[in-house]
Amino acid sequence: MQAFVFDGQSAQVKTVPKPTSATEALIRVHLAGICTTDREILKGYGQFRGTLGHEFVGTVEACPDPGWEGRRVVGEINCPCRSCTPCQNGDSIHCPSRQVLGIHDKDGAMAEYCLLPVANLHEVPETLSDRQAVFAEPLAAAVAILQRIPIPPSQTVAVIGDGKLGLLVAQVLRLNGAHVLLIGRHPEKWTRMGNHAIEGMKPEEWPTGQKVDRVVECSGSPEGLRFALDLVRPRGKIIMKSTVHASYILDFSRLALHEISLEGSRCGPFEPALRLMSRGLIMVESLIDDVFALEQARDALAQAMKPGALKILLDTKNH
Amino acid sequence: MQAFVFDGQSAQVKTVPKPTSATEALIRVHLAGICTTDREILKGYGQFRGTLGHEFVGTVEACPDPGWEGRRVVGEINCPCRSCTPCQNGDSIHCPSRQVLGIHDKDGAMAEYCLLPVANLHEVPETLSDRQAVFAEPLAAAVAILQRIPIPPSQTVAVIGDGKLGLLVAQVLRLNGAHVLLIGRHPEKWTRMGNHAIEGMKPEEWPTGQKVDRVVECSGSPEGLRFALDLVRPRGKIIMKSTVHASYILDFSRLALHEISLEGSRCGPFEPALRLMSRGLIMVESLIDDVFALEQARDALAQAMKPGALKILLDTKNH
C-alpha cells in the first residue's frame, strides 16, 4: 500500500506492506488530516519514525471482533498498556508505555490502511460526512478543556491564536453561553462559519487593562503565553492547549502574585465531539482549505505549514 | 520613632514621625520578621519606598474601636479598597488599588509603630509567645495552598526548597497524613524540629523516574521549577509559592503533553495559622536563627540574606 512515511530526515510517499494484526482492527482510511503536531514531528519531536497521521476517518475492513467490520469509524490515538497504575486509575492517555498513532511508536493514518485496538474505535453517525468526521480528533482535543476546567456561562474567555485549534476551541467554549473572544491576526478566518462567525479581535485592539476569567493559549508561541498572562484576571486560569515546542522566558513570580493557574490540556473524548458535530453545533467543514491525494502528501504538508493555513486533508481512498 | 526605611537606594534605621490615624489602629510593634520578599524589595521589586516589614506581632495602642486597645495582635498585610469588583467578589487580596504593609504604598512594621485597618487585625491567643505569633503571616501563606488546592491524605507531595517557606509548607501539608518530602540541600534544617523532623532528601538523591502528585515550588529558582516539572506525575499539580523574580526558560509543551497544572498561591488566612500554632502542630520557634535589635536592622538584613539563613527577627520593643 501507499503511506506517507517519515524516516527521521524527510517524509515521502512510499510503498509499504499492508499492515496485518490478530489483535487490532484493520481500517481502510478514507481521509486523513494534517495537524501542527505533524510539523513538530518533522522537526524531531519525540524522535518518531514511521507513517505519519493521527486524524482520520475510515472503514473497518478486518477485526478480531467481526461486528466492527464494514463500520465507518474514527479512532482515539493513544494505545495504552491498560495494566500500569495510570491506566488503572483511568489516566490511560498518560500511560508511560503507550503507543500513539502516527506520533509515538505506531504507524499512523496517512496511508491506505492503519491499525488500532477495537477499544479505540468510535462509529461515525450516518449523518456526518467524512469531511466532518475527520475532525473528531482535533475537536475532541478542544472538548478536553471542559473535561478538566469548568467554564461557567457567565465567564469571559479569550482564545489566543486563530489557527485550526483556536477556531475549534472558540466554537466549543461558546456553546454554554460564555463570552468567547478569539485573539488572532486573520479576521477572514473568524467569519468562515458564515452566520456562526466567531467574535474576534487583533491583539493590538485589546482594551488596555481589560481582564478575563479564562485564557486558552492555542498559538504555541512565547508571545501568546506572555499575552495570556497580561489578559487573565487574578485567580483566573490559563489553559495551555498547544504542544508546540518552544522555550519560554517568563517572570513566573506573576503566577504567585496574582494566584493564576496554568493548566495543560491534551487529548479529549471522541463521543462528545461526534455528538456536537452531529447536532450541527460546531462548524468544521468551513475550516478545510484543501484536499490533496495521498500521492501529493508532500505538497499537502507544504501547504499546511504555510502561515495562516487552516485544515489540509489527504484523500487516501482512490488507490 | 525609629524605623527601618528603604529610600530606593539603601535601607537605613532612621528617626521618623510616629504615625497617627483617625481610621486605623496604631500598633506598638514587639517583633518583626525578615522575609525573602524584603530582599526582593531592596532589589527594586514593586518600586517600594518607605518602612520595610510585613511580618510582626504587637499591641494596639490606639484604635478607632477602643475595644482593641491593649490587645496583642498580628495583622493581615493587604489593605484593599473594599469597593471594587475583586473586593466585592471576596478577592480583596487582589484589589488592584490595595496597599500592602511594608510592600506597596504603606509603611511597614520594622519600626516602633505601624498602622493597620481594624479589619486586618487578629488577636493573638495568650498561649502563643511573641516569637511564635510573628510567624502568623508566613504560616498563613503556607496554609493558603490548602485554600486553593485540595491535597488528599493519600497523596505524595514534594516541597522544593528548604528555606523558611519550604519548612513551613512541609509542616502544614503533612498535617492530614499526606506523605511530604522536602527537597533541599540543608539536612541540618530538616531536623530542627527535633521529634518533629521533616522527611527530606537532596535533589540528587531523588529516585530516577519517581513521580509525585503535587509539587510545591518554594525555592524561587528556575532550577526549582524545572525540577518540579520532572517530579510531577501526569495530571499532577505544581504550586508556585515563591514571588522571587526570576526569568525562567522552560519548554511549556510539557504542561500540555502531561496535562500538568501550575498554580500560583500567595497570602493566606491568619486564623487557621494561629490555631495551628496554638495547638502545637507547627514548630515555628525552631526556625529562628537570631534576633537583632531594631538599631541593628542592617546587620540583621545582611544575616537574613546569607544562603542557608532561616528566620531573623527584629526586636522593636526596647526603645
Interface residues (C-beta under 8 A of the other chain):
Chain A: P86 D91 H94 R148 L225 R233 P234 R235 M240 K241 S242 T243 V244 H245 A246 S247 Y248 I249 L250 D251 F252 S253 R254 L255 A256 L257 H258 E259 I260 S261 L262 E263 G264 S265 R266
Chain B: P86 D91 H94 R148 L225 R233 P234 R235 M240 K241 S242 T243 V244 H245 A246 S247 Y248 I249 L250 D251 F252 S253 R254 L255 A256 L257 H258 E259 I260 S261 L262 E263 G264 S265 R266
